[in-house]
Amino acid sequence: MTGLVLQTQADVPAGLLDQWAARRGFELTTFRVDQGGQWPDPREHAFVVALGSSASAAGGGPEWVERVIELLRAADAADVPVLGICFGAQALAVALGGRVRRLRRPEVGWVTVRTNDADRVPAGPWLAWHEDGFTLPPLAYELASNPFGVQAFCHRHHLGVQFHPEVTPAIVHAWTATDHADLQRAGVTAADLEPAPHADAAARAAATLFDGFAARAGLMVVTSRT
């Protein structure tokens, strides 16, 4: 069973999602949306994962942003489950009829969320790093929130999350080493985002979230958390 991963830039890889897929017996095919080429057909895959990006789904971004939204809309029409992460969640919300807006200040740091379904979306810890928020699409259900707004939602067998369950310590260190403007606008430092105190708990929460997505999407039956 093969999943399609939409990667938007070099420093936003699948991370823990790759490790989870290997444990659960899924194959992942990655397509770099920012590098052109023949765009994949979501109908040829069991599920789609849209990763994060420094681009915005609010409009005025690179040409490929609208193509990502169109692909996610096509996946929904074909009944292909979608997992949207950060920018991917925002693009999924737009594809389903929601709207994306710029936040007054970025949300960057390790966070917990108020969850309505801890078996699918644990409270955290999660690494948040985004400048946009979104309104729920019609018929979507809010799974988690915090003072910045919606943090997770489901729509049929799709799941969108504002935070980054896929990050590894190496990914976090790469981001904090380069994206200093985001840190300054959010009022945090690289030290505040040090992953060491959170990495193990975040990895366990991520495995639960990925399992929950796969189970709701009918991709697998969850029998253990190992």
HURABEL-V217656 format. One record per pair of residues at least 24 apart in sequence whose ideal C-beta (glycine too) atoms are under 7 Angstrom apart, sorted by the first residue. I is the first residue (numbers start at 1). J is the second residue. If there is no record, write none. Layout:
BEGIN
I J
I J
END
This chain:
BEGIN
1 26
1 46
1 219
2 27
2 29
2 45
2 46
3 28
3 45
3 46
3 47
3 48
3 49
4 29
4 31
4 40
4 42
4 45
4 48
5 29
5 30
5 49
5 51
6 31
6 33
6 48
6 49
6 50
6 51
6 68
6 88
7 31
7 32
7 33
7 51
8 33
8 34
8 51
8 53
8 55
8 87
9 34
9 53
9 54
11 174
11 175
12 51
12 52
12 53
13 171
14 51
14 166
15 166
15 167
15 168
15 171
16 165
16 166
16 168
16 203
16 206
17 49
17 166
17 210
20 207
20 210
24 214
24 220
33 64
33 67
33 68
34 62
34 64
39 67
39 71
42 71
42 74
42 75
42 78
42 80
43 78
43 80
45 80
46 219
47 80
47 81
47 83
47 217
47 219
48 72
48 75
48 80
48 82
49 83
50 82
50 84
50 85
50 88
50 91
50 92
51 85
51 88
52 85
52 86
52 87
52 88
52 164
53 87
55 87
56 100
56 132
57 87
57 90
57 91
57 94
57 100
57 132
58 100
58 101
58 102
58 132
69 94
69 95
76 158
81 157
81 158
81 217
81 219
82 158
83 159
83 213
84 160
85 161
85 164
85 165
85 166
86 130
86 162
86 164
89 160
89 161
89 162
90 132
90 134
92 158
92 160
93 134
93 137
93 160
96 137
96 140
96 155
97 137
97 138
98 134
98 135
98 136
98 137
99 134
99 135
100 132
100 134
101 132
101 133
101 134
102 131
102 132
103 131
103 132
103 133
103 148
105 185
105 186
106 130
106 131
106 182
106 185
106 186
107 148
107 186
108 182
108 183
108 186
108 188
109 188
109 192
109 193
110 193
110 198
111 146
111 163
113 144
113 145
113 146
113 151
114 144
114 145
114 146
115 143
115 144
116 142
116 143
116 144
117 143
119 212
120 209
120 212
120 216
121 152
121 209
121 212
122 205
122 208
122 209
124 205
125 198
125 201
125 202
126 163
126 164
126 165
126 202
126 205
127 163
127 164
127 167
127 172
127 202
128 162
128 163
129 164
129 175
129 182
130 162
157 216
157 217
157 218
159 213
165 205
165 206
165 209
166 206
169 195
169 199
END
